[in-house]
Amino acid sequence: MTATTEPQTGEDTTSAVPSSEWQQRIEGEWHGRPSLFDAEGNHVGYEHVVRASVVEDGVSRYWMRTSLEGSGPLRNRFELGANFDFGIVDSDQNRVYCGPDFYGTGQPYGYFVEANYYSPGWQADLRTWNQVLPDGVTQVYSSVLHDGWAVCAVFNGVYKRTFDHETNPETQAFVDDWIAGETRRGSIPQVLPTKETGAWTGTLSVEDAETQTTVGQTEVRIDHEPLSLLRAKQSITWDGALTRSYELERYRDGARVQYDGPDVFGNAISYGRALFTTQHLMGRDARGVEKIRGREVLLDPQTRDLAVVWQLLSGERTTHFVHGLLTWEPSA
């Protein structure tokens, strides 16, 4: 079944209102099978989603049909027995969710959008991150659902884009294989290499949070050295539009991760492949006030590539979003 993160476009050709850059980047159908996790990081099911949209009088109207597989209280909570229906004011500054089934806003930052909205039907506040990877056809999605400040559930998954799914048998076969692969990968917890040294490297886009514009790129390298089956040492460098250098030791305890200095202190929790992290940077480049709130998704445990989004803060003020793909290379 087709699943989409941001809806596929089906714009009314009579509308003279141009689509935003973000809307153009997510045109087509996005296919995936997001996983559902409880607040403790346990995999409890899958979600199927079918969405469509049409632009009328400057407002994108969305219809969304969801179908859950799983059991327990979250199944009861998120099974509504009706389609979602909501409007979005399409903009590259603020995407406004107009109700009646979702209310809130979202802000695009290049090929990444952060949205925060409320679902009266689910009775939950959602923080959604959608990231289109550099290939333009892969999208990494997560929604963290809250009761007040407390996490009650998490959806996340990886999607592929098509434009001819309904008519092309080869595309249909590709999507079937992708859905089967996502079904296998969706519940796998994020465990970084425990007996193999290596490094993740890549070029990440740097977005200014205030202006919502791309201000450059930074080359990132994460050197990874396992110290035991549960502990590892990492050295991280940024070089480019932003320059940082820091080291940390990380300890994994089930779904939870602790950062125990020398330059970073904080913690994280994984929901399957997606690690949600808070890191307080205390090294020489951080000036003692910076921190990262981030999402690091291990796309495939076999390739070990990481899709990262780092929200860089000075105090509690967001200064930049840094996002992109990091690829793994084992040491020789």
C-alpha positions in Angstrom: 0.0 0.0 0.0 1.2 3.5 -0.7 2.2 5.7 2.2 3.3 9.3 2.0 4.9 11.6 4.5 4.0 15.0 3.2 1.0 14.5 0.8 1.4 13.9 -2.9 0.4 16.9 -5.1 -2.6 16.9 -7.2 -2.9 20.7 -7.8 -5.9 22.1 -9.5 -4.6 23.4 -12.8 -7.0 26.3 -12.7 -5.3 27.7 -9.7 -2.9 30.6 -10.4 -1.1 30.3 -7.0 2.4 28.9 -7.4 3.5 26.1 -5.2 6.2 26.7 -2.6 9.7 25.3 -3.2 9.1 22.7 -0.5 5.9 21.6 -2.1 7.6 21.2 -5.4 10.3 19.1 -3.7 7.7 16.7 -2.4 5.7 16.3 -5.6 4.8 12.7 -6.5 3.9 9.8 -4.4 6.0 8.7 -1.4 5.9 5.0 -0.5 6.9 3.6 2.8 5.6 1.7 5.9 6.3 3.8 9.0 6.7 1.9 12.3 4.9 2.7 15.5 6.7 2.8 18.9 5.5 3.3 22.4 7.1 5.9 24.7 9.8 3.5 25.9 11.0 2.7 22.4 9.3 -0.7 21.9 8.0 -1.5 18.4 4.3 -2.1 18.6 3.1 -1.9 15.0 3.0 -0.4 11.5 1.0 2.3 9.9 -0.3 2.5 6.3 -1.2 6.0 5.0 -2.7 7.1 1.7 -2.9 10.9 1.1 -3.8 13.3 -1.6 -4.0 17.0 -2.0 -5.4 19.8 -4.2 -4.6 23.5 -4.1 -7.7 25.8 -4.0 -7.6 29.6 -3.5 -4.1 29.4 -2.1 -4.9 26.6 0.4 -3.7 23.0 0.0 -6.5 20.7 1.1 -5.4 17.3 2.3 -7.2 14.0 2.8 -5.5 11.2 4.7 -6.6 7.6 5.2 -4.7 5.7 7.8 -4.7 2.0 8.7 -2.8 0.5 11.7 -1.5 -2.9 12.4 -0.6 -3.8 15.9 -2.2 -4.2 19.3 -2.5 -2.6 22.7 -3.6 0.9 23.9 -2.0 2.8 21.0 -4.0 0.8 18.5 -7.2 1.8 20.3 -6.0 5.4 20.5 -5.0 5.9 16.9 -7.7 4.0 15.2 -10.3 6.6 14.2 -12.6 4.9 11.7 -12.6 8.0 9.4 -10.4 9.8 7.0 -8.4 12.9 8.1 -9.3 16.1 6.4 -7.2 19.3 6.8 -5.9 22.3 5.0 -2.4 23.8 4.8 -1.5 27.3 3.7 1.4 26.5 1.4 4.4 28.7 2.1 8.2 28.5 2.3 8.1 30.6 5.6 5.2 29.1 7.6 3.1 26.2 6.4 -0.1 26.7 8.5 -2.2 23.6 9.3 -5.8 25.0 9.2 -7.8 22.1 10.6 -10.2 20.6 11.2 -8.2 17.5 11.9 -4.7 19.1 12.4 -3.8 22.6 13.7 -0.4 24.1 13.8 2.6 25.3 11.7 5.7 24.0 9.9 8.8 25.7 8.7 11.0 24.5 5.7 14.8 24.7 5.9 16.0 23.7 2.4 15.3 20.0 2.0 14.1 19.7 5.6 10.9 20.8 7.2 10.0 20.9 10.9 6.3 20.9 11.8 4.5 21.1 15.1 0.7 20.6 15.1 -2.1 19.1 17.2 -4.5 16.3 16.3 -7.8 16.5 18.1 -8.7 12.9 17.0 -5.5 11.4 18.3 -5.5 13.9 21.2 -1.8 14.4 20.7 0.7 17.2 19.9 3.0 16.1 17.1 6.5 17.2 16.3 7.2 16.0 12.7 10.6 16.1 10.9 10.6 15.4 7.1 14.0 15.3 5.4 14.6 14.8 1.7 18.0 13.2 1.1 20.4 14.5 -1.6 19.2 11.9 -4.1 15.8 13.7 -4.2 13.8 10.4 -4.1 14.4 9.3 -0.5 12.6 11.0 2.4 13.2 10.3 6.1 10.1 10.9 8.3 9.3 10.9 12.0 6.5 12.2 14.2 7.0 12.3 17.9 3.6 12.5 19.6 3.2 14.2 23.0 0.7 14.4 25.9 1.8 17.8 27.1 5.6 17.5 27.4 5.5 13.7 27.8 6.1 11.4 24.7 3.2 9.0 24.2 4.2 7.4 20.8 6.6 7.8 17.8 6.1 7.1 14.1 9.1 6.9 11.8 10.0 5.5 8.4 11.9 5.9 5.2 10.1 6.6 1.9 10.8 6.5 -1.9 9.2 8.7 -4.5 7.5 7.7 -7.7 5.5 9.4 -10.4 4.1 6.5 -12.4 3.1 3.9 -9.7 -0.4 3.5 -11.0 0.6 2.7 -14.6 4.2 1.2 -14.5 4.5 -2.5 -13.5 8.3 -2.0 -12.9 7.6 0.8 -10.5 4.9 -1.2 -8.7 7.4 -4.1 -8.3 10.0 -1.6 -6.9 7.6 -0.3 -4.4 6.5 -3.8 -3.3 10.2 -4.7 -2.7 10.7 -1.4 -0.8 7.7 -1.9 1.4 8.9 -5.4 2.2 12.4 -4.1 3.0 11.0 -1.4 5.3 8.9 -4.0 7.1 12.1 -5.9 7.9 14.1 -2.8 8.8 11.4 -0.8 10.7 11.6 -2.6 14.0 15.4 -3.0 14.1 16.9 -0.9 17.0 19.8 1.4 16.3 23.0 -0.3 17.3 26.2 1.2 15.9 29.2 -1.1 15.1 30.3 -2.8 18.3 33.5 -4.6 17.0 34.5 -2.5 14.0 36.2 0.9 13.8 35.4 3.3 11.0 34.0 6.7 10.1 30.9 8.4 8.8 31.6 11.2 6.4 29.5 13.5 4.2 28.6 17.0 3.1 25.7 18.5 5.1 23.6 21.5 4.3 23.6 24.4 6.8 20.4 26.4 7.1 20.1 29.7 9.0 17.2 29.3 11.4 16.2 33.0 11.4 16.1 33.5 7.6 15.3 29.9 6.7 17.9 30.1 3.9 20.8 27.8 3.0 24.1 29.5 4.1 26.5 26.9 2.9 27.8 23.4 3.5 29.9 21.7 6.1 32.0 18.6 5.7 31.3 16.3 8.7 33.4 13.3 9.9 32.5 11.0 12.8 35.4 8.7 13.8 34.0 5.7 15.6 36.0 3.4 17.9 34.2 0.7 19.9 35.5 0.3 23.4 33.1 -2.6 24.3 29.8 -4.1 23.1 28.0 -1.2 24.8 30.5 1.7 24.8 32.2 3.6 22.0 34.4 6.7 21.5 33.6 9.2 18.8 35.5 12.2 17.5 33.4 14.6 15.4 34.6 17.4 13.2 32.7 20.0 11.1 34.6 22.0 8.4 33.0 24.6 6.2 30.1 27.0 6.8 30.2 25.9 10.4 33.4 24.6 12.1 33.2 22.4 15.2 35.5 19.8 16.8 34.5 17.6 19.8 34.9 14.2 21.4 32.6 12.0 23.4 32.1 8.6 24.9 28.7 7.0 24.4 27.1 4.2 26.3 24.1 2.2 25.1 21.6 0.8 27.6 18.8 -0.8 25.7 17.0 1.9 23.7 18.8 4.6 25.7 22.2 6.2 25.1 24.3 8.3 27.5 27.0 10.9 26.4 29.7 11.0 29.1 32.2 13.7 28.0 34.8 14.8 27.7 33.3 17.5 25.3 29.7 16.3 25.2 27.2 15.5 27.9 23.6 14.4 27.4 21.4 11.5 26.4 19.3 10.0 23.7 16.6 7.3 23.0 16.1 5.2 19.9 12.8 4.4 18.4 13.9 1.6 16.0 16.5 3.0 13.6 15.9 6.6 14.7 17.9 8.0 17.6 16.6 11.2 19.1 19.4 13.0 20.9 20.2 16.0 23.1 23.9 16.9 23.4 25.4 19.7 25.4 28.6 20.8 23.8 31.3 21.8 26.3 34.4 21.8 24.0 36.5 24.7 23.0 34.3 25.5 19.9 31.0 25.5 21.7 31.6 28.5 23.9 29.9 26.7 26.7 26.4 27.5 25.5 25.7 25.4 22.5 23.7 22.2 22.3 22.3 19.9 19.6 18.8 18.4 19.5 19.0 15.9 16.7 17.7 12.9 14.9 20.1 10.3 13.6 18.6 7.6 11.5 20.4 4.4 10.6 18.9 3.9 7.1 19.9 0.3 6.8 21.9 -1.7 9.3 23.8 -3.3 6.5 25.1 -0.2 4.8 25.2 1.8 8.1 24.5 5.1 6.4 23.2 7.8 8.7 20.6 10.5 7.8 21.2 13.2 10.3 19.3 16.4 11.3 21.0 18.5 13.9 19.2 21.5 15.4 22.0 23.7 16.7 21.1 26.0 19.6 22.9 28.8 21.5 21.2 28.6 24.8 17.6 28.0 23.9 17.7 29.9 20.7 18.0 27.9 17.5 20.7 29.2 15.2 21.0 26.6 12.5 19.7 23.3 11.1 22.4 21.0 9.8 21.2 18.0 7.7 22.2 15.5 5.1 23.6 12.0 4.6 26.7 10.5 6.2 28.1 7.3 4.7 30.0 4.6 6.6 33.5 3.4 5.7 35.2 0.7 7.9 38.9 1.3 8.8 41.4 -0.5 6.6 
